[in-house]
Amino acid sequence: MSTFRIYAELSFKADLALPGVDETTMDYEVRQRKGEVYEYLQRRIADAFPDATDRTLHYFEFSLIR
């Protein structure tokens, strides 16, 4: 039996509610939460592709939506 391998580049947008972030929060303050956002993305990718052997997140960006 042969194995079929898929390499994909994924693009998606998601709204993430962060505790302590509201309309008075500065964009710089939100950027300090990069680790938390990264963990969220890794968890979402793992949930979406549970059988993947390599889930590498090379790059991401985010911003505060008002």
C-alpha positions as CSV (number, residue, x, y, z in Angstrom):
1,M,0.0,0.0,0.0
2,S,1.3,3.5,-0.9
3,T,1.0,6.6,1.3
4,F,-0.3,9.8,-0.2
5,R,1.2,13.0,1.3
6,I,-0.5,16.4,1.1
7,Y,1.4,19.6,1.5
8,A,-0.9,22.6,1.9
9,E,-0.5,26.3,2.5
10,L,-3.4,27.4,4.7
11,S,-5.0,30.8,5.0
12,F,-7.8,31.7,7.3
13,K,-9.2,34.5,9.4
14,A,-10.6,34.1,12.9
15,D,-11.8,36.5,15.6
16,L,-10.4,35.8,19.0
17,A,-11.8,37.3,22.1
18,L,-8.9,38.0,24.6
19,P,-9.7,38.7,28.2
20,G,-8.8,42.2,29.2
21,V,-8.9,43.5,25.6
22,D,-11.6,46.1,24.9
23,E,-12.1,49.3,22.9
24,T,-9.6,51.2,25.1
25,T,-6.7,48.7,24.6
26,M,-3.8,49.9,22.4
27,D,-2.6,47.8,19.5
28,Y,0.8,47.6,21.1
29,E,-0.7,46.0,24.2
30,V,-2.4,43.4,22.1
31,R,0.8,42.5,20.3
32,Q,2.3,41.6,23.7
33,R,-0.1,38.6,23.7
34,K,1.5,37.1,20.6
35,G,2.4,33.8,22.5
36,E,-1.2,33.4,23.5
37,V,-2.4,33.9,19.9
38,Y,0.2,31.5,18.6
39,E,-1.0,28.8,21.1
40,Y,-4.6,29.4,20.0
41,L,-3.6,28.9,16.3
42,Q,-1.6,25.8,17.0
43,R,-4.5,24.3,18.9
44,R,-7.0,25.2,16.1
45,I,-4.7,23.6,13.5
46,A,-4.2,20.5,15.5
47,D,-8.0,20.2,16.0
48,A,-8.6,20.7,12.2
49,F,-5.9,18.2,11.1
50,P,-5.6,15.6,13.9
51,D,-3.9,13.0,11.6
52,A,-1.2,15.4,10.4
53,T,2.4,14.4,11.4
54,D,3.8,17.8,10.9
55,R,1.9,21.0,11.8
56,T,4.3,23.8,11.4
57,L,3.1,27.4,11.6
58,H,5.7,29.5,9.8
59,Y,4.2,32.9,9.9
60,F,1.1,34.7,11.2
61,E,0.0,38.3,11.8
62,F,-2.8,39.8,13.7
63,S,-4.3,43.2,14.6
64,L,-6.8,44.8,16.9
65,I,-10.3,45.2,15.3
66,R,-12.3,48.2,16.7
